Amino acid sequence: MSASRRHVESFLEMLGVERGAASNTIEAYRRDLEQFVGFLAQQGLELTDAEPPHISAWQTQASAAGLSAASRARALSAVRQLYKFLLAEGHVEEDPTHGQSGPRKGRALPKTLSVSEVDRLISAAAENAKAAPVSERFRALRLHCLIEMLYATGMRVSELVSLPRSVLAGDKRVLTIKGKGGRERLVPLNSAARTALDSYLELFTGDGRVTTKWLFPSKSAQGHLTRQRLGQDLKDLAEQAGLDPERVSPHVLRHAFASHLLDRGADLRSVQQLLGHADISTTEIYTHVLEERLKKLVHEHHPLARKRATAP
């Protein structure tokens, strides 16, 4: 057994004995580290000979071989931990992974809906609210109100379902809500959302005997409508509106709110504030949604793009 493989076995033994790593975890480390040791052996090197350029070359080779960014990042993490162990044991004087940046993982673009699809969803909710029998009217009005408010404000579903009735104490055109980290922000309601809210409140508080503190109460343990219940109601409504239920959720309406605003010229900083993002980099993902939409638009409708696609 080579010196490199003896070092790997010592490291893996430490993971199991001192850190209590599971056998599956140890085997995952073994695969990544053996691949790295094999790469060094091709260069005639042992673990103790590796320098930063060798780490970079190994990552480049892994990328060229088609290894995903996530897999390369995991393997680099394993090698980092191995060298920390070797450094602590006195087998190396410097860590060759120090200062090496891992591959960037691509962020998945958020799912969203077109304006016409959101219109279909809202129209179906409005029709249900008008046509619902007395026994179903409260639930139908509530769902219509919730959808209008989701799309009008971009609130997180957890923020919306847990709104207290006291949020209506001030100007109904603007709500003050408490988001992540206890941060407060203002969200405006458009006329459609205010009308739906008024219709819901008229039925909800009509007898003047409401005692709950929640705006959207239910019999759940929390006392208010749950995220799961709203999510299922939305999927049922999507099917009624002729949309794929798998594409529709409260969070998708939040995405639609943001991407539609940016599509119509809203600045990124304002959208960040409306969404309650602490970091603008989180909001920037929506600019990529628009970029992909524009690419698709050009590809599908530009005459030169069509000619190139059909060229022999």
PADREN-217159 format. One record per residue (C-alpha): residue number from 1; residue in three letters; chain; x, z, y. Coordinates in steps of 0.5 Angstrom, whole numbers. Example, Ala and Ser with C-alpha at 12.3 -4.5 7.8 and 13.67 -1.06 7.14 Angstrom:
2
> 1	Ala	A	25	16	-9
> 2	Ser	A	27	14	-2
END
This chain:
312
> 1	Met	A	0	0	0
> 2	Ser	A	3	-2	7
> 3	Ala	A	4	3	12
> 4	Ser	A	-2	0	16
> 5	Arg	A	-7	1	11
> 6	Arg	A	-4	8	9
> 7	His	A	-6	10	17
> 8	Val	A	-13	7	16
> 9	Glu	A	-14	11	10
> 10	Ser	A	-12	18	13
> 11	Phe	A	-16	16	19
> 12	Leu	A	-22	15	15
> 13	Glu	A	-21	21	11
> 14	Met	A	-21	25	18
> 15	Leu	A	-27	22	20
> 16	Gly	A	-31	24	13
> 17	Val	A	-27	31	13
> 18	Glu	A	-27	33	20
> 19	Arg	A	-33	30	23
> 20	Gly	A	-37	29	17
> 21	Ala	A	-38	22	18
> 22	Ala	A	-43	19	13
> 23	Ser	A	-41	14	8
> 24	Asn	A	-44	8	11
> 25	Thr	A	-41	10	17
> 26	Ile	A	-34	10	14
> 27	Glu	A	-35	4	10
> 28	Ala	A	-37	0	17
> 29	Tyr	A	-30	3	20
> 30	Arg	A	-26	1	14
> 31	Arg	A	-29	-6	14
> 32	Asp	A	-27	-7	22
> 33	Leu	A	-20	-4	21
> 34	Glu	A	-18	-8	15
> 35	Gln	A	-20	-14	19
> 36	Phe	A	-16	-12	25
> 37	Val	A	-10	-10	20
> 38	Gly	A	-10	-17	17
> 39	Phe	A	-10	-20	23
> 40	Leu	A	-4	-16	25
> 41	Ala	A	-1	-18	18
> 42	Gln	A	-1	-25	19
> 43	Gln	A	3	-24	25
> 44	Gly	A	8	-20	21
> 45	Leu	A	6	-13	25
> 46	Glu	A	4	-6	23
> 47	Leu	A	-1	-2	27
> 48	Thr	A	5	1	30
> 49	Asp	A	8	-5	33
> 50	Ala	A	2	-7	36
> 51	Glu	A	2	-8	44
> 52	Pro	A	-4	-10	49
> 53	Pro	A	-3	-18	48
> 54	His	A	-4	-17	40
> 55	Ile	A	-11	-13	42
> 56	Ser	A	-13	-19	46
> 57	Ala	A	-11	-24	41
> 58	Trp	A	-15	-21	36
> 59	Gln	A	-21	-21	40
> 60	Thr	A	-20	-28	42
> 61	Gln	A	-20	-30	35
> 62	Ala	A	-26	-26	33
> 63	Ser	A	-30	-29	38
> 64	Ala	A	-28	-36	36
> 65	Ala	A	-30	-35	29
> 66	Gly	A	-37	-33	32
> 67	Leu	A	-37	-26	32
> 68	Ser	A	-42	-23	36
> 69	Ala	A	-41	-19	42
> 70	Ala	A	-44	-13	39
> 71	Ser	A	-40	-14	33
> 72	Arg	A	-33	-15	37
> 73	Ala	A	-35	-9	41
> 74	Arg	A	-36	-5	35
> 75	Ala	A	-30	-7	32
> 76	Leu	A	-26	-5	38
> 77	Ser	A	-29	2	39
> 78	Ala	A	-26	3	32
> 79	Val	A	-19	1	33
> 80	Arg	A	-19	5	40
> 81	Gln	A	-21	11	35
> 82	Leu	A	-16	9	30
> 83	Tyr	A	-10	9	36
> 84	Lys	A	-13	16	39
> 85	Phe	A	-12	19	32
> 86	Leu	A	-5	15	31
> 87	Leu	A	-3	18	38
> 88	Ala	A	-5	25	36
> 89	Glu	A	-1	25	30
> 90	Gly	A	5	22	33
> 91	His	A	5	16	30
> 92	Val	A	5	11	36
> 93	Glu	A	8	13	43
> 94	Glu	A	3	9	47
> 95	Asp	A	-5	6	45
> 96	Pro	A	-5	-1	46
> 97	Thr	A	-12	-1	47
> 98	His	A	-12	2	53
> 99	Gly	A	-14	-2	59
> 100	Gln	A	-17	-7	54
> 101	Ser	A	-24	-9	56
> 102	Gly	A	-29	-10	51
> 103	Pro	A	-34	-16	51
> 104	Arg	A	-40	-16	55
> 105	Lys	A	-46	-16	51
> 106	Gly	A	-52	-21	54
> 107	Arg	A	-58	-18	56
> 108	Ala	A	-64	-20	53
> 109	Leu	A	-69	-23	59
> 110	Pro	A	-75	-19	59
> 111	Lys	A	-82	-22	57
> 112	Thr	A	-87	-24	62
> 113	Leu	A	-93	-28	63
> 114	Ser	A	-95	-34	68
> 115	Val	A	-99	-33	74
> 116	Ser	A	-105	-37	70
> 117	Glu	A	-104	-32	64
> 118	Val	A	-105	-26	68
> 119	Asp	A	-111	-29	72
> 120	Arg	A	-114	-30	65
> 121	Leu	A	-113	-23	63
> 122	Ile	A	-115	-20	69
> 123	Ser	A	-122	-25	69
> 124	Ala	A	-123	-23	62
> 125	Ala	A	-123	-15	64
> 126	Ala	A	-127	-16	70
> 127	Glu	A	-132	-20	66
> 128	Asn	A	-132	-14	61
> 129	Ala	A	-134	-9	66
> 130	Lys	A	-140	-13	69
> 131	Ala	A	-143	-15	62
> 132	Ala	A	-141	-8	58
> 133	Pro	A	-147	-4	56
> 134	Val	A	-148	3	59
> 135	Ser	A	-145	6	53
> 136	Glu	A	-138	2	54
> 137	Arg	A	-138	1	62
> 138	Phe	A	-134	7	63
> 139	Arg	A	-128	4	58
> 140	Ala	A	-129	-3	61
> 141	Leu	A	-129	-1	68
> 142	Arg	A	-123	4	67
> 143	Leu	A	-119	-2	63
> 144	His	A	-120	-7	69
> 145	Cys	A	-118	-2	74
> 146	Leu	A	-112	-1	70
> 147	Ile	A	-110	-8	69
> 148	Glu	A	-111	-9	77
> 149	Met	A	-107	-3	78
> 150	Leu	A	-101	-5	74
> 151	Tyr	A	-100	-12	76
> 152	Ala	A	-101	-10	84
> 153	Thr	A	-96	-5	83
> 154	Gly	A	-91	-6	78
> 155	Met	A	-92	1	76
> 156	Arg	A	-89	4	69
> 157	Val	A	-94	5	64
> 158	Ser	A	-92	12	64
> 159	Glu	A	-93	13	71
> 160	Leu	A	-100	10	71
> 161	Val	A	-103	13	66
> 162	Ser	A	-101	20	68
> 163	Leu	A	-103	19	75
> 164	Pro	A	-107	26	78
> 165	Arg	A	-113	25	82
> 166	Ser	A	-109	28	88
> 167	Val	A	-106	21	89
> 168	Leu	A	-112	19	92
> 169	Ala	A	-112	24	97
> 170	Gly	A	-109	20	103
> 171	Asp	A	-109	13	104
> 172	Lys	A	-112	9	98
> 173	Arg	A	-108	3	100
> 174	Val	A	-102	6	99
> 175	Leu	A	-100	11	93
> 176	Thr	A	-95	16	93
> 177	Ile	A	-92	16	86
> 178	Lys	A	-87	20	82
> 179	Gly	A	-82	16	78
> 180	Lys	A	-76	17	73
> 181	Gly	A	-72	23	76
> 182	Gly	A	-77	26	80
> 183	Arg	A	-76	20	85
> 184	Glu	A	-82	19	89
> 185	Arg	A	-84	12	92
> 186	Leu	A	-90	8	95
> 187	Val	A	-93	3	92
> 188	Pro	A	-99	-1	96
> 189	Leu	A	-105	-3	93
> 190	Asn	A	-108	-10	94
> 191	Ser	A	-115	-11	95
> 192	Ala	A	-117	-13	88
> 193	Ala	A	-114	-7	86
> 194	Arg	A	-117	-2	91
> 195	Thr	A	-124	-6	89
> 196	Ala	A	-123	-5	82
> 197	Leu	A	-121	3	83
> 198	Asp	A	-127	4	87
> 199	Ser	A	-132	1	82
> 200	Tyr	A	-128	6	77
> 201	Leu	A	-129	12	81
> 202	Glu	A	-136	11	83
> 203	Leu	A	-138	12	76
> 204	Phe	A	-132	17	74
> 205	Thr	A	-134	22	80
> 206	Gly	A	-141	19	81
> 207	Asp	A	-144	26	79
> 208	Gly	A	-139	30	83
> 209	Arg	A	-138	35	77
> 210	Val	A	-131	32	75
> 211	Thr	A	-126	38	73
> 212	Thr	A	-120	34	70
> 213	Lys	A	-114	33	75
> 214	Trp	A	-112	27	72
> 215	Leu	A	-115	20	75
> 216	Phe	A	-115	17	68
> 217	Pro	A	-117	23	63
> 218	Ser	A	-118	22	56
> 219	Lys	A	-119	27	50
> 220	Ser	A	-111	26	48
> 221	Ala	A	-107	32	47
> 222	Gln	A	-104	31	54
> 223	Gly	A	-111	30	57
> 224	His	A	-110	23	60
> 225	Leu	A	-110	16	57
> 226	Thr	A	-104	15	53
> 227	Arg	A	-99	9	53
> 228	Gln	A	-101	7	46
> 229	Arg	A	-108	7	48
> 230	Leu	A	-107	3	54
> 231	Gly	A	-103	-2	50
> 232	Gln	A	-108	-3	44
> 233	Asp	A	-113	-4	49
> 234	Leu	A	-109	-10	53
> 235	Lys	A	-108	-13	46
> 236	Asp	A	-115	-13	44
> 237	Leu	A	-116	-16	51
> 238	Ala	A	-111	-21	50
> 239	Glu	A	-114	-24	44
> 240	Gln	A	-121	-25	48
> 241	Ala	A	-117	-28	53
> 242	Gly	A	-114	-33	49
> 243	Leu	A	-107	-30	49
> 244	Asp	A	-102	-28	44
> 245	Pro	A	-103	-21	43
> 246	Glu	A	-96	-20	42
> 247	Arg	A	-94	-23	48
> 248	Val	A	-98	-18	52
> 249	Ser	A	-97	-10	54
> 250	Pro	A	-97	-6	60
> 251	His	A	-89	-7	61
> 252	Val	A	-90	-15	60
> 253	Leu	A	-95	-14	66
> 254	Arg	A	-89	-10	70
> 255	His	A	-85	-16	69
> 256	Ala	A	-90	-21	71
> 257	Phe	A	-91	-17	78
> 258	Ala	A	-83	-17	79
> 259	Ser	A	-82	-24	77
> 260	His	A	-88	-27	81
> 261	Leu	A	-86	-23	87
> 262	Leu	A	-79	-26	87
> 263	Asp	A	-81	-33	85
> 264	Arg	A	-85	-33	92
> 265	Gly	A	-80	-31	96
> 266	Ala	A	-79	-23	96
> 267	Asp	A	-72	-20	97
> 268	Leu	A	-69	-17	91
> 269	Arg	A	-68	-10	95
> 270	Ser	A	-76	-10	96
> 271	Val	A	-77	-11	89
> 272	Gln	A	-72	-6	87
> 273	Gln	A	-76	0	91
> 274	Leu	A	-83	-2	89
> 275	Leu	A	-81	-2	81
> 276	Gly	A	-77	5	83
> 277	His	A	-70	2	80
> 278	Ala	A	-65	7	82
> 279	Asp	A	-60	1	81
> 280	Ile	A	-61	-6	84
> 281	Ser	A	-57	-9	78
> 282	Thr	A	-63	-7	73
> 283	Thr	A	-67	-11	78
> 284	Glu	A	-63	-17	78
> 285	Ile	A	-65	-19	71
> 286	Tyr	A	-71	-22	74
> 287	Thr	A	-67	-27	78
> 288	His	A	-65	-29	71
> 289	Val	A	-72	-30	69
> 290	Leu	A	-73	-35	75
> 291	Glu	A	-66	-39	73
> 292	Glu	A	-69	-40	66
> 293	Arg	A	-76	-42	69
> 294	Leu	A	-72	-47	73
> 295	Lys	A	-68	-50	68
> 296	Lys	A	-74	-51	64
> 297	Leu	A	-78	-54	69
> 298	Val	A	-72	-59	71
> 299	His	A	-71	-61	63
> 300	Glu	A	-79	-62	62
> 301	His	A	-80	-66	68
> 302	His	A	-74	-69	71
> 303	Pro	A	-74	-76	70
> 304	Leu	A	-67	-77	68
> 305	Ala	A	-67	-71	64
> 306	Arg	A	-73	-74	60
> 307	Lys	A	-69	-81	59
> 308	Arg	A	-63	-77	57
> 309	Ala	A	-67	-74	52
> 310	Thr	A	-70	-80	49
> 311	Ala	A	-63	-84	50
> 312	Pro	A	-60	-87	43
END
